[in-house]
Every structure is written in C-alpha cells, then in structure tokens.
Amino acid sequence: MALIFISVFISSAALAVERSAVLSRKDVFRPVFAPNGMVASQEATASRIGRDILKKGGNAVDAAIAVGLALAVTLPRAGNLGGGGFMLVHMAASEKTVAIDYREMAPRAASKNMYLKSDGSVDKKASRYGYSAVGVPGTVAGFALAHKKFGSLPWRVLVEPAITLAANGIIVTDFMANGLERRKETLGKWASTRAVFFRDGVPMKPNDRLVQKDLAWSLSQIARHGASSFYDGEIAKRVVRAMRRNGGLITAADLAAYRPVIREPVRGRYREVEVVSMPPPSSGGIHLIQMLNMIEAYDIRKMGPQSAASLHIMIEAMRRAFADRSKHLGDPAFWNVPIKGLISKKYSETWRKTVDPNNATRSTVIAPGIPRSYESPDTTHFTVADHFGNFVTNTYTLNFSYGSRVVADGTGILLNNEMDDFSAKPGAPNAFGLVGGAANAIEPLKRPLSSMTPLILFKDGKPWLASGGPGGSRIITNMLHLVVNIVDHGMNIAEATVAPRVHHQWHPDTVRVEETLSVDTVRLLLGLGHRLKVGNAMGSTQSVMRTGKGYYGFSDPRRPGALTIGY
C-alpha cells in the first residue's frame, strides 16, 4: 500500500504545473466573460431574465429573485414557490455578508414518530410522497425578505417575467419529458398534478407547450400583495383547503407563523482564501470548512488533481465530517450545535491524526467526534453578480425532483417533501442515505437539516468566487472539489467544474465515483482499500468569479439546459 501511495505522489508531482485560476493557455474548458454583471443558473430562460434585470439597473438581489421566480415556471422539478432554501448576500457598499435562511418548517401537528409503522419501521412513502410529506414552504417569504432588505427595483417588476412565462407557456424539453415519464406513477396519483403535467392521461411530451394558468394566478397574487398572499391571503386559503381534503398537516396558523431568518454565515480559512457559507440548519458550510481544515496540512497541489493520493485524503476527510453530521447537526433553535468546535482547526487536527495516508479507514471504526471541547438529494442553484460588486448565491429545493409530487389545487404550486430530511428514526437513513439522531428528530416548527452549501470565497477581503449547486448530500463534497481545484490546482472555474468528482458520506461505506475518473486512478483507490461505486454525474454547480476586468462565469454541463450569461 505504501508503495502505491508513494508512486502516485511522485508521478502526480511530476505532472503538476503552475496555472492561473482565471485562464491559462493550457485550459480546455473556458468560462464565460462579461465586464458588468453575470448570472449562472440551471435554466437558460431564467438566466436571461436575470441578465435583463441587471441591464435595467437592478442589483444582484433583484436579479436573483427574478431568476428564482422564473425557475418555478421553467424548471418545475426544482425551481419553486412551494419549497425553501438558503441565500448568501454580499453587499459591496456595506462590505457585509448575510445568510438568509428560508428553509421549510415542520407543521405544528408534526411529531417525532409520525412516520413510524406499528412494527417500528419507517413508512418511507408517507415521508416522501403526498401531503403528509410537506413542510411549511419558505421560498416566497425568503425572497420577500431579501427584497425588503437589499432590493432596488419594484417587487412587481421582478415577478412579472415569471407571470408571463406561466401564462404563455414554455416548451417541454426532452429532459423535462423524460423526467415526467420516469415519475409518472407518483406524479399521476394526484388529479391536481396530472392537470398540470399530463395530457390525455399521459405525461407531456417533448415540444408540447406547458401552460400553467393556476401558477400564473399565484404569481399575480404574489406580485400584487407580496408574501402575505402566500402566507395569509388567497394562496394560503387554497393551500390549506387542499391540506384538509388530503390529510396534510399544514394549517392556516402554520403558514401565518412562518418567518425567514437572517443568520450570521459560518466562516473559515483555507490557505489564502476566506470561506463563507451557510450556518445551521444547513450542514453544508460547517462541514465544508471542517473538511478543508483536515486536508490543509497536506500538499494537495503537489499530489496533483484527481490523483489517487489527493482523492484519498479528501475521501477520508469526507468520511469523518459526515460522521459528525449524523450526531451534531440540527436546527439551532432546537439543538445546541457546536459550530465553533466543528470548524476549529485544532479539532480537525484530532481527526487528521486518525487518517492513514496509505489505507482507507473503515467507517465502522469511525464514530462522531467530540467537538464541544474545542468551542472558545432535487435542488437547484443560481449565482448572480452585478456591476456594483454585489453577490448573491442561492440554493433552494423541493427536495425530490417535483417534491412531494403534489400540486396544491387551484394554485399550480408544487409542494415540497422536506419532511423526509428529518431523522424519522435514529440511525435510519433518509432518501439520500444520510443517518441522523436526536439533533435532527422531527419536532413542531423545527427546520430539517440540509446539505445546501451556497458559498462565497473572499480573497484580500473582497468576494472572489461565488458558487453552489444541487445534489443532496453530494452538494458539500462537490463544493470541496471546486474549492480544491481552484485554490490548490489553479484551475479556472470551467475546468474546476468539469473535473471528475468523488463522494463519501460515512455510511454507506462506499465511495461514489463519476465514471469520467481515470480507470488507473480507480484501480489505485481500490488498492488503498476504498470500496468504490462508479456511476452517474454528481451535482450541477453554478459559479461566478470576480476579476479586475469583470466576471467569469460557468454553468455545470452535468445537467442540460443551464446558462451563464452576462453583459
């Protein structure tokens, strides 16, 4: 084993070259450039709408809201009004960065054992599909709060493009049609959902026109009355009626009580950059910083990009961070999360001492650590930067693709299935294979744990790179790859995005590997004792980098239809 590690290290070091994180003549993939502003999202029409808002004089927050509302129409499997998420906002004038938590919330009637069968097993269908799986949505409230605090254009201007799209219709792409076909059994169970996405009893086909009149009505209500329409207005009334008819738990009181929360971001340092990301109830920021702390002592650059040596160290860091996630992370309003301990470099040193550079550690011998002594999955993402130097990086979700598969009658709004992100039973994995315990147990008004990791890197005190992406538990490790590829290996954001990814989350004790990773590297990782599962692409990051001349942006090609565009 030692000989394998040494040979990889030497060969990779020999291949290491000095590169710029902006552009190099050696680069095969190149980002988009624009001097004034940039929008990167998972759907082209939404990106263009954001660009147009910037050109009208709107700031990054205005454009981000317009993009997010448009995605509810053009990317219904993940863009949403009926879900929730997290937004990082950096305002250049004040030099302040804030985190807006608009994560979904458990209804008042929710309870710890609500998804357990009589034999004590978890009823996975109840936590994942239908009205019983729905948490109180936060998206509309989160966008409204961002606009109130930081927006510049009138609210209605930001909503109108989405209204037009919903009323006039969009063309169903081959990718959307395939997704509807794959999920036709669960989508087709609900008459309200069939009315939107089916024609003549079957899912819509490529080149069909998807007109969403009810969604256009809901968006018009939001344009006219703001977030109040969703939480105590006409939309709220229709959502509650649908809940009552179908055994859902959300009440008028639940909707009226929902509030987004402005939080202080978590901050760490990796080499020459400051890492700023989401705090709990997202686990993303904490564990990204924790993993970076663990690998910082290693000369990752010298090991070489996508080498077995560097990936081995990253995998071992992933394994240990996810072990901690299972025990220590939850909604901070309900659980005392040891944030300072988890992101402490001294705590990461204790984990680093357990890493064997020549052999994979078995997850069965890794238990969550004790960070307190060091105190002193379907989603979409978009990133926006404007000519003022403001940045927004936003990840929001319905959880599954098309969420709970339920459209609330008369609203056109797909509802989330975020209740599955709670720990229905200690040690029982959720749909993403993540295990948890008391910290993430179901409680009324509690927010479920998330892996969403909107990210801003700062260099010399100024925002340098903003990114994020979907992917369930793999979001955190995808961000780790991006940071390492740019900071350690000097890749531009296009090269850093396209590079192969691996993922480990403690349990199951398996390394997921994208099939584009070198076969030789796969063999060497197997030689180090890793259990590998080669499979599909992971995630879809949307990134914007600031330079002295303007912005570089890039949309991950792993999912079709994305667009980075600037002006």
C-alpha positions in Angstrom: 0.0 0.0 0.0 2.8 2.4 0.9 4.4 1.8 -2.5 1.2 2.6 -4.3 0.8 5.9 -2.4 4.4 7.0 -3.0 4.3 6.2 -6.7 1.1 8.2 -7.1 2.5 11.1 -5.2 5.7 11.2 -7.3 4.0 10.8 -10.6 1.4 13.5 -9.8 4.1 15.9 -8.6 6.0 15.5 -11.8 2.8 16.4 -13.7 1.9 19.5 -11.6 2.1 22.8 -13.5 1.6 26.4 -12.5 -1.8 27.6 -13.6 -3.9 30.6 -13.1 -7.3 30.2 -11.5 -8.7 32.6 -14.1 -7.4 31.4 -17.5 -4.5 29.5 -18.9 -3.5 28.7 -22.4 -3.5 25.1 -21.3 -7.2 25.2 -20.5 -9.5 23.0 -22.5 -12.7 24.4 -20.9 -13.2 28.1 -20.6 -15.7 30.2 -18.7 -18.0 33.0 -20.0 -16.7 36.6 -19.5 -18.7 39.8 -19.0 -17.5 43.2 -17.8 -20.6 44.3 -15.8 -22.6 41.5 -14.3 -23.2 37.8 -14.6 -26.0 35.2 -14.0 -25.4 31.5 -13.8 -28.4 29.2 -13.4 -29.7 25.8 -14.3 -32.1 27.0 -16.9 -31.4 29.3 -19.8 -34.6 31.4 -19.9 -34.3 32.2 -16.2 -30.7 33.2 -16.6 -31.7 35.6 -19.4 -34.4 37.1 -17.2 -31.8 37.7 -14.5 -29.4 39.3 -17.0 -32.2 41.6 -18.3 -32.9 42.7 -14.7 -29.3 43.7 -14.3 -29.3 45.6 -17.5 -32.4 47.5 -16.3 -30.4 48.8 -13.3 -31.4 46.1 -10.8 -28.8 44.8 -8.4 -27.8 41.2 -7.8 -30.6 40.7 -5.3 -33.2 41.9 -7.7 -31.9 39.6 -10.5 -31.6 36.6 -8.1 -35.3 37.0 -7.1 -36.4 37.3 -10.7 -34.3 34.2 -11.6 -35.7 32.2 -8.6 -39.4 33.1 -9.5 -38.8 32.2 -13.2 -37.3 28.9 -12.3 -40.6 28.0 -10.6 -42.1 28.1 -14.1 -39.2 26.9 -16.3 -37.7 24.2 -14.0 -40.6 22.9 -12.1 -38.8 19.8 -10.8 -36.6 22.0 -8.6 -37.4 25.7 -9.0 -40.2 26.5 -6.7 -42.6 28.6 -4.7 -43.6 25.6 -2.5 -40.1 24.7 -1.2 -37.4 26.5 0.6 -33.7 27.2 0.7 -30.8 29.4 1.7 -29.3 32.6 0.2 -26.0 34.3 0.8 -26.0 38.0 0.1 -22.8 40.2 -0.1 -23.4 43.9 -0.4 -20.3 45.8 -1.6 -21.3 49.2 -0.2 -21.5 47.9 3.4 -19.0 45.1 2.9 -21.4 42.9 4.8 -22.4 39.3 4.0 -25.6 37.8 5.5 -27.2 34.4 5.3 -31.0 34.2 4.7 -32.5 31.0 6.0 -35.8 30.3 4.3 -35.8 26.6 5.0 -39.1 24.8 5.3 -40.5 24.2 8.7 -42.4 21.2 10.3 -46.1 21.9 10.9 -47.4 22.2 14.5 -49.1 18.9 14.2 -45.8 17.1 13.3 -44.4 14.6 15.9 -41.3 12.6 16.4 -42.7 9.2 15.5 -45.2 10.4 12.8 -43.7 8.2 10.1 -43.2 5.0 12.1 -45.3 1.9 11.4 -46.7 -0.3 14.1 -43.6 -2.5 13.9 -41.3 0.5 14.4 -40.0 0.7 10.8 -40.2 3.9 8.8 -43.0 4.4 6.4 -40.9 5.8 3.6 -43.9 6.6 1.3 -45.5 8.7 3.9 -42.4 10.8 4.5 -41.7 11.2 0.7 -44.9 11.4 -1.2 -48.2 13.2 -0.9 -49.5 15.8 1.5 -48.1 14.2 4.7 -44.5 14.8 3.4 -44.9 18.6 3.1 -43.2 21.1 5.3 -44.3 24.7 5.6 -42.7 26.4 2.5 -40.3 29.3 2.9 -39.3 30.4 -0.6 -41.7 33.3 -1.1 -41.0 34.7 2.4 -37.3 34.4 1.8 -37.3 36.2 -1.5 -39.6 38.9 0.0 -37.2 39.4 2.9 -34.2 39.7 0.6 -36.0 42.3 -1.5 -37.1 44.3 1.6 -33.5 44.4 2.9 -31.4 44.7 -0.2 -33.6 45.1 -3.4 -33.7 48.2 -5.5 -36.3 47.7 -8.3 -40.1 47.4 -7.5 -41.2 44.0 -6.4 -43.8 43.6 -9.2 -41.0 44.2 -11.9 -39.3 41.1 -10.5 -42.4 38.9 -10.6 -43.8 39.9 -14.0 -41.4 37.8 -16.2 -42.4 34.6 -14.3 -46.2 35.5 -14.7 -45.7 36.0 -18.5 -43.9 32.6 -18.8 -46.5 30.7 -16.8 -49.4 32.3 -18.7 -48.0 32.0 -22.2 -46.4 28.6 -21.6 -43.0 27.1 -22.1 -41.9 24.3 -24.5 -41.3 21.0 -22.8 -37.7 19.8 -23.4 -36.7 16.3 -23.9 -35.0 16.3 -20.5 -38.2 17.5 -18.8 -40.3 15.0 -20.7 -38.0 12.1 -19.7 -38.2 13.2 -16.0 -42.0 13.3 -16.1 -42.1 9.9 -17.7 -39.8 8.4 -15.1 -42.0 9.7 -12.3 -45.4 9.2 -13.9 -46.6 6.7 -11.3 -46.2 9.1 -8.3 -47.0 12.3 -10.3 -50.1 10.7 -11.8 -51.6 9.7 -8.4 -52.8 13.3 -7.9 -55.5 14.8 -10.1 -54.2 18.3 -9.5 -50.7 17.3 -10.6 -52.0 15.5 -13.7 -53.9 18.6 -14.7 -50.6 20.5 -15.0 -48.1 17.9 -16.3 -50.3 15.3 -18.2 -52.2 15.5 -21.4 -54.8 12.8 -22.3 -53.7 10.8 -19.3 -50.0 10.6 -20.1 -47.0 12.8 -19.2 -46.3 15.7 -21.6 -44.0 15.0 -24.5 -41.1 16.9 -26.0 -42.2 20.1 -27.8 -45.6 20.2 -26.0 -46.4 23.6 -24.6 -46.7 23.7 -20.8 -49.2 26.4 -19.9 -49.5 26.9 -16.1 -52.6 29.2 -15.6 -53.0 28.5 -11.9 -49.4 29.2 -11.3 -49.7 32.5 -13.3 -52.6 33.3 -10.9 -50.5 32.6 -7.9 -47.6 34.7 -9.2 -50.0 37.5 -9.9 -51.2 37.4 -6.3 -47.6 37.5 -5.1 -46.9 40.4 -7.5 -49.9 42.3 -6.2 -49.8 41.5 -2.5 -46.3 40.3 -1.8 -45.5 37.4 0.5 -48.7 38.0 2.5 -50.7 36.4 -0.3 -48.9 33.1 0.2 -49.0 33.0 4.0 -52.3 34.6 4.9 -54.0 35.6 1.6 -55.8 33.8 -1.2 -53.0 31.4 -2.0 -52.8 30.4 1.7 -56.6 29.6 1.7 -56.3 27.3 -1.3 -53.2 25.5 0.1 -55.0 24.9 3.5 -58.1 23.6 1.7 -56.0 21.2 -0.2 -54.3 20.1 3.0 -57.6 19.4 4.8 -59.0 17.4 1.8 -56.0 15.2 1.5 -54.8 14.6 5.1 -52.0 17.1 5.1 -50.8 18.7 8.4 -50.2 22.4 7.4 -52.8 24.8 8.8 -53.5 28.5 8.3 -51.8 29.1 11.6 -48.6 27.3 10.3 -48.5 29.4 7.2 -49.1 32.7 9.1 -46.4 31.9 11.6 -43.6 31.2 9.1 -40.7 33.6 9.2 -37.4 33.5 7.3 -34.3 34.1 9.5 -31.3 36.3 8.8 -28.3 34.5 10.2 -24.5 35.1 10.5 -22.7 33.0 8.0 -20.1 30.5 9.1 -16.5 31.5 8.2 -13.3 29.6 7.9 -9.9 30.0 6.2 -8.3 27.7 3.6 -4.8 28.7 2.5 -5.1 32.3 1.1 -8.9 32.5 1.0 -11.7 33.1 3.4 -14.6 30.6 3.1 -18.1 31.9 3.9 -21.1 29.7 3.7 -24.4 28.8 5.4 -24.8 28.0 9.1 -27.3 25.5 10.5 -29.9 24.3 9.8 -27.7 23.8 6.8 -24.8 21.4 7.5 -23.0 22.5 4.3 -20.9 25.4 5.4 -19.7 23.8 8.7 -18.7 20.5 7.1 -17.1 22.1 4.0 -14.9 24.2 6.3 -14.2 21.1 8.5 -13.1 19.1 5.5 -10.9 21.9 4.2 -9.3 22.2 7.7 -8.5 18.4 7.6 -6.8 18.5 4.2 -5.0 21.8 4.6 -1.9 20.2 6.2 -1.4 18.1 3.0 0.3 19.4 -0.1 -2.7 18.7 -2.3 -1.3 20.6 -5.2 1.9 18.5 -5.3 -0.2 15.4 -5.3 -1.9 16.5 -8.5 -5.6 17.0 -9.5 -7.7 13.8 -9.5 -4.8 11.7 -8.3 -5.4 8.8 -6.1 -3.2 10.4 -3.4 -5.2 13.6 -3.3 -8.6 11.9 -3.6 -7.7 9.5 -0.8 -7.1 12.4 1.6 -10.3 14.1 0.5 -12.3 10.9 0.9 -11.0 10.4 4.4 -12.0 14.0 5.3 -15.4 13.4 3.9 -15.9 10.2 5.9 -15.1 12.0 9.2 -17.2 15.1 8.5 -20.3 13.1 7.7 -19.8 11.1 10.9 -20.0 14.3 12.8 -23.0 15.4 10.8 -25.0 12.4 12.0 -24.8 13.4 15.6 -24.1 17.1 16.0 -26.2 19.0 13.3 -29.7 20.2 13.5 -31.9 23.3 13.7 -30.1 25.6 16.1 -33.4 26.8 17.6 -33.9 23.2 18.9 -30.3 21.8 19.2 -27.1 23.3 20.6 -24.9 22.8 17.5 -21.2 23.0 18.5 -20.3 25.3 15.5 -17.0 26.7 16.8 -15.8 23.2 17.8 -16.6 21.7 14.4 -14.9 24.3 12.4 -11.9 24.6 14.8 -8.6 23.8 13.2 -7.4 22.1 16.4 -10.4 19.8 16.3 -9.6 18.9 12.7 -6.1 18.1 13.8 -7.5 15.3 16.1 -9.4 13.9 13.1 -6.3 14.2 10.9 -4.3 12.0 13.3 -6.7 9.1 12.6 -6.0 9.2 8.8 -3.7 6.6 7.4 -2.2 8.0 4.1 -1.8 4.5 2.8 -5.0 2.8 3.7 -8.7 3.6 3.7 -10.4 3.7 7.1 -13.4 1.6 7.6 -16.5 3.6 8.5 -17.3 1.0 11.2 -14.4 2.2 13.3 -15.2 5.9 12.8 -17.6 7.4 15.4 -18.7 11.0 15.7 -16.1 13.1 17.4 -16.4 15.4 20.5 -16.1 18.9 19.1 -17.6 20.7 22.1 -14.2 20.7 23.9 -12.9 22.8 21.1 -15.5 25.6 21.3 -13.9 29.1 22.5 -30.8 14.8 -3.0 -33.8 17.6 -6.1 -32.4 21.1 -5.8 -31.2 23.9 -8.0 -28.8 26.8 -7.6 -28.1 30.2 -9.1 -25.4 32.7 -8.7 -25.6 36.4 -9.6 -23.1 39.3 -9.5 -23.7 42.9 -10.5 -21.6 45.9 -11.6 -21.7 47.3 -8.0 -19.7 44.2 -6.8 -22.7 42.7 -5.0 -23.0 38.9 -5.0 -26.0 36.5 -4.4 -25.5 32.8 -4.2 -28.8 30.9 -3.7 -29.7 27.2 -3.3 -33.4 26.2 -3.0 -35.3 23.0 -3.4 -38.4 20.9 -3.3 -36.2 18.0 -2.0 -37.1 15.3 -4.5 -37.5 16.1 -8.2 -41.0 17.5 -8.3 -41.0 17.4 -4.5 -43.9 15.5 -2.9 -45.4 15.2 -6.4 -48.4 17.2 -5.2 -49.7 20.4 -6.8 -51.9 22.3 -4.4 -55.4 22.6 -6.0 -56.0 25.9 -7.7 -52.5 27.3 -7.2 -50.3 25.5 -9.7 -47.7 25.3 -6.9 -45.7 22.1 -6.5 -45.2 21.3 -2.8 -42.0 20.0 -1.2 -41.4 16.7 0.6 -38.8 18.2 3.0 -40.2 16.2 6.0 -38.0 13.4 4.7 -34.9 15.4 5.6 -35.7 14.9 9.2 -34.5 11.8 11.0 -37.7 9.7 11.1 -35.9 7.2 13.4 -32.4 7.3 14.9 -30.0 5.5 12.6 -32.5 5.0 9.8 -31.2 6.6 6.6 -33.3 9.1 4.7 -33.8 9.1 0.9 -30.2 10.3 0.4 -28.8 7.6 2.7 -28.0 10.1 5.4 -28.3 8.9 9.0 -29.1 11.1 12.0 -30.4 11.1 15.5 -31.9 13.4 18.2 -30.3 16.5 16.7 -32.5 16.2 13.6 -35.6 14.5 15.0 -39.0 15.7 14.0 -40.4 18.5 16.2 -43.2 21.0 15.6 -41.9 24.2 13.9 -38.4 22.8 13.5 -36.4 23.1 10.3 -34.9 19.9 8.9 -31.2 19.6 8.4 -29.9 20.4 4.9 -26.8 19.9 2.8 -27.2 23.0 0.7 -24.0 24.9 0.6 -24.2 28.3 -1.1 -20.6 29.6 -1.0 -18.6 32.8 -1.3 -14.8 32.8 -1.3 -13.0 36.0 -0.3 -9.5 37.0 -1.3 -7.9 40.0 0.3 -11.2 40.9 1.9 -13.1 41.0 -1.4 -15.6 38.5 -2.8 -13.7 36.4 -5.3 -15.8 33.3 -6.2 -19.5 32.5 -5.5 -20.9 29.1 -6.2 -23.3 26.4 -5.1 -25.3 23.6 -6.6 -27.8 20.7 -6.2 -27.1 17.1 -5.4 -28.4 16.2 -1.9 -25.6 15.1 0.4 -23.2 15.4 -2.5 -23.5 19.2 -2.5 -21.0 19.5 0.3 -18.4 17.3 -1.4 -19.0 18.9 -4.8 -18.1 22.3 -3.2 -15.0 20.7 -1.7 -13.9 19.6 -5.1 -14.5 23.1 -6.6 -12.5 24.9 -3.9 -9.6 22.5 -4.1 -9.5 22.5 -7.9 -9.4 26.3 -7.9 -7.3 27.1 -4.8 -4.8 24.2 -4.9 -4.7 23.3 -8.6 -5.1 26.7 -10.1 -7.9 25.7 -12.4 -10.3 28.2 -13.9 -13.9 27.8 -12.9 -14.8 25.9 -16.0 -12.0 23.4 -15.6 -12.7 23.1 -11.9 -16.4 22.4 -12.6 -15.9 19.8 -15.3 -13.3 17.8 -13.4 -14.4 14.3 -12.1 -15.8 14.1 -8.5 -16.0 11.5 -5.8 -18.2 11.4 -2.7 -18.2 9.6 0.6 -20.8 10.2 3.4 -19.6 7.8 6.2 -22.5 5.4 5.7 -22.8 3.5 3.5 -19.1 2.8 3.4 -18.8 3.4 -0.3 -17.1 6.0 -2.4 -19.3 7.2 -5.3 -17.1 7.9 -8.3 -18.1 9.6 -11.5 -17.3 7.4 -14.5 -15.1 10.1 -16.0 -12.5 9.5 -13.4 -9.4 7.8 -14.8 -9.5 4.0 -14.7 -5.9 4.0 -13.4 -6.9 6.2 -10.5 -9.9 4.0 -9.7 -7.6 1.0 -9.5 -5.2 2.8 -7.2 -8.0 3.8 -4.9 -9.1 0.2 -4.8 -5.6 -0.7 -3.9 -5.7 1.7 -1.0 -8.8 -0.2 0.3 -11.6 2.0 -0.8 -14.9 0.5 -1.8 -16.0 2.2 -5.0 -19.2 2.5 -6.9 -18.7 4.0 -10.3 -21.9 5.8 -11.5 -23.6 8.9 -12.7 -22.6 12.5 -12.7 -23.0 14.3 -9.4 -24.4 17.8 -9.0 -24.6 20.9 -11.1 -22.7 23.9 -9.9 -23.3 27.5 -11.0 -20.3 29.7 -10.4 -19.2 33.3 -10.9 -15.6 34.6 -10.3 -14.7 38.3 -10.0 -11.5 39.7 -11.6 -10.1 43.1 -12.1 -11.7 43.3 -15.6 -15.1 41.9 -14.8 -16.6 38.5 -14.2 -16.1 34.9 -15.3 -19.0 32.5 -15.0 -19.7 28.9 -15.8 -22.6 26.5 -15.6 -22.0 22.8 -14.9 -22.6 20.7 -18.1 -23.7 17.7 -15.9 -27.4 18.8 -16.4 -28.7 20.1 -19.6 -30.3 23.5 -20.2 -28.1 25.6 -17.9 -26.8 29.0 -19.0 -24.3 31.5 -17.7 -24.8 34.9 -19.3 -23.6 38.4 -18.6 -23.4 41.9 -20.1 
